[in-house]
Amino acid sequence: MSVVSNASALINLARIGKLDLLRNLYGEVIVPGAVWQEVVVEGAGQPGAGEVEAAAWIKARTVANKQLVRALRQDLDAGEAEAIALALEMEAELLLMDERLGRETARHLGLRYVGLIGVLREAKHKGLIPAVSPFLNALRDMAGFRVSDALYIRVLQDEREA
């Protein structure tokens, strides 16, 4: 499965020690140069930087369509813009994106995307984790991942954990 990721999924899963969930779910994850720059280079010393750099299954790739990236940068940050452009170029099967505007743009462009909560749900359904709640709690408490109370409750109800 071809998967392109923005920074959020990488950083937040690394912060809770679960970056390997992405490898177990998708095998290889491709990141555009701007995401590599954000997470590994500018994020050196921060949670996730070393883990991402050391993960041989996370590959950095340069986006060819710079014009599309420039157009997307009017509304999105560099990582989001490049992740969307790269997913389109590669005809990726999945884009990992949490940011609302990035997801709306991806949907508008016909990309299939999932956020971190969707990754956790998929991991549970594939038997990689026993429940979503401990990981969702860790993301909120340890990583500072923002999840509204309403979404939190709905996810746990949907997963029959509430």
N, C-alpha and C positions, 0 to 999 in steps of 0.2 A: 504494500500500500504506500503510495507517495503522499507524504505529509509535510507541510510547511508550517513552521511555528513562529509566532511573535515571541517577544521576550517574557511576557507575563507567565505563561505556563512553565517555562524553564526555571525562572527565578523562584516562583512560589513553590513548585514541587521540590526544588533543591533545598529551599529553606526548611522544609519539613522532612527532608531525607528520603523523598520518594520520587526523585527524578527518573529512576529506573522503570517506573510505571509506563512512561512513554515508550521506552525500548521494548518492554514486554507487550505493549499493545500494538505498536506500529513498526517495530524493527528499527528502521532508520528514520531520522527526523532531519529535514533540511531547514536551514535558517539563512536568510539573506545577510549580506555583509553588514547592514546597519544594525541588525539584531546581534550579530557576533560582536560588533564594536561596542554596543550598549552593555551587553552582558559580560563579555570576557575582558575587553580592553578597558573601557571606562569603569566597569564594575570590578576591576581587579581588587581583591581583598574583601569584596562584599560576598554575602551568602549566594552561592550558586555559580560564581565566576569560575572557580577552580573545577567544580564538578562538570560544568558544561565544557570547559576546555579539555578536560581529560576524557570525556565520553567520545570514544571513536565512532559511535553510531550517530552522533550529531555532526552533520556536515554543513559547512558554510559554502554558499554559492552566490555568485555575483548576478545581479539583475541586469538583463540586457536592455530592457525598455525603459531608458532613463526619462523619456518624455512622459510616460505614464506615471512614473514615480513623482516627477515634478508636479503633474496635475493632481495627484492624490495628496501631495504634501500641502496643498491649500487648506485641507481640513484635518489631516492626520499627521502623526509624528513620523519620523523617518523609518522606524522599525515597522510600524503598521503599514505604511505605504509600500515599502519594499516587500513585506511579507505577502501582501495582496498581489502586487505585480508579479512576484516570483511564482505564486500559486497559479496565476493565470498562465504564465509562460510555460510552466511545467505540466499544465493541465493536472494539477495535484488533485488527489481524491479527497483531501481534507486540509483545512486550514485551522490551526489552533489560534484562537483570538478571543480575548475577553472584553476588550474595550467596545462599548456600545456603538460608537460611530464607525469604528473599524468593521464591526459585524454587519451594520446596516449597509456599508459600502460593499462588503463582500457579497452579501445577499443580492444587492442590486446588480452586481456583476456576474451573478450566477454561480458563485462558489459555495461549496458545502463547507460549513464551519462548525466548530464546537468550542466551547469554553472549558475552563478548568473543571467546573461542576459536571459537565458532560463527560469529561475524561474520567472522573471518579465514578460516575454511574456506569460507564462502559467497563471500567476495571472491575466493578462489583459484579456486573452481569456476566463477565467472562471468568469469574472466580479468582481474580488476582488479589482482591481485597475482600474481607468478609462483610464489611459495611461501609457506607459512605460517611456516616456521622463522625467517627473519630478523625478522619482526614479533613473533613469540612471544618470541624472544630479546630484542628491544628492549623489549618490555613488561616482561619480568622484570628486565632490567639497568638500563634507564633510568627506567621508571615505577614500579618496585617492585611490579609486579603479581605476586601470589602464585599459583603453579601448582606443584602437587606434581610431583616427579620422575616418578612413575608416570603421571600424566596427560600430562605433557609428552612422555614417550616414546611413550605410546599414540597421541596426536594425530599425532606425526610418523610413526609406523608406519602409521596409518590413511591418512595423506596420501602415503605412499610416499616420505617424505623422510628416513627413518632407515635 
